[in-house]
Amino acid sequence: MADVPITLGGRTHHIACRDGSEDQVARLGKLLEQRWDAAKQASGGLNDERTLLFVALMLADGLDEAQRGSGGTGADDKLIARIGDQLESIALALEQAVPKD
């Protein structure tokens, strides 16, 4: 198992992943970090858990838009489903890594 550090809101989280998946997890972590400031603002800045929920909603909105835009056919469906599965895995890992208030 590999361990990939990702930073969200100034805090570093270590995410376990399959060997060879490190670059992908790092890229996905950067996608999360890119949305952090907007999500923090949208969440009212209450706490990191709520901010993380808003990051997930922003990504889900983008995924939904991609699904509707693709017409939902063929290879696009498989790619979108795979991306959705990966986002769910990362969200679960982050949820487990964020300390409860």
C-alpha positions in Angstrom: 0.0 0.0 0.0 1.2 3.5 -0.9 0.6 6.6 1.3 -0.1 9.9 -0.5 -0.1 13.2 1.4 -2.8 15.7 0.3 -3.4 19.1 1.8 -6.8 20.5 2.3 -7.4 23.8 4.0 -3.8 24.0 5.2 -4.0 20.5 6.8 -2.1 17.5 5.5 -3.9 14.2 5.3 -2.3 10.9 4.4 -4.3 8.7 2.1 -3.6 5.0 1.6 -3.9 3.8 -1.9 -2.8 0.9 -4.2 0.8 1.0 -5.3 0.9 2.8 -8.7 -2.1 5.0 -7.9 -0.1 7.7 -6.1 -0.1 10.2 -9.0 -3.9 9.8 -9.5 -4.6 10.3 -5.8 -2.4 13.3 -5.7 -4.2 14.8 -8.8 -7.5 14.2 -7.2 -6.3 15.8 -4.0 -5.4 18.9 -6.0 -8.9 19.0 -7.4 -10.3 19.0 -3.9 -7.8 21.7 -2.7 -8.7 23.9 -5.7 -12.3 24.0 -4.5 -11.6 24.3 -0.8 -11.7 28.2 -0.6 -15.0 28.4 -2.5 -16.5 25.5 -0.4 -15.3 27.1 2.8 -17.1 30.3 1.9 -20.2 28.4 0.8 -20.3 26.4 4.0 -20.2 29.6 6.1 -16.7 28.6 7.4 -18.3 26.5 10.2 -16.0 23.6 10.2 -13.8 21.4 8.0 -16.4 18.6 7.9 -19.0 20.9 6.5 -16.5 22.4 4.0 -15.7 18.9 2.9 -19.4 18.3 2.3 -19.5 21.4 0.0 -16.4 20.2 -1.9 -18.2 16.9 -2.5 -21.3 18.7 -3.6 -19.3 20.8 -6.0 -17.6 17.8 -7.5 -20.9 15.9 -7.7 -22.5 18.9 -9.5 -19.6 18.8 -12.1 -20.1 15.0 -12.5 -23.8 15.4 -12.9 -23.2 18.1 -15.5 -20.8 15.9 -17.4 -23.3 13.0 -17.4 -26.1 15.2 -18.7 -23.7 16.8 -21.3 -22.5 13.4 -22.6 -26.0 12.2 -23.3 -25.2 9.2 -21.1 -24.0 6.8 -23.7 -21.3 4.2 -24.1 -17.7 4.8 -22.9 -18.6 8.1 -21.4 -20.9 6.3 -18.9 -18.1 4.0 -17.9 -15.6 6.8 -17.5 -18.1 8.9 -15.4 -19.0 5.9 -13.3 -15.3 5.2 -12.6 -14.6 8.8 -11.7 -17.7 8.7 -9.4 -16.3 5.6 -7.7 -12.9 7.2 -7.2 -14.5 10.4 -5.8 -16.5 8.3 -3.4 -13.4 6.4 -2.2 -11.5 9.7 -1.7 -14.4 11.3 0.1 -14.7 8.3 2.4 -10.9 8.4 3.1 -11.1 12.1 3.9 -14.1 11.7 6.0 -12.3 9.1 8.1 -9.2 11.3 8.3 -11.0 14.5 9.5 -11.2 14.5 13.3 -14.8 14.7 14.6 -15.6 17.9 16.6 
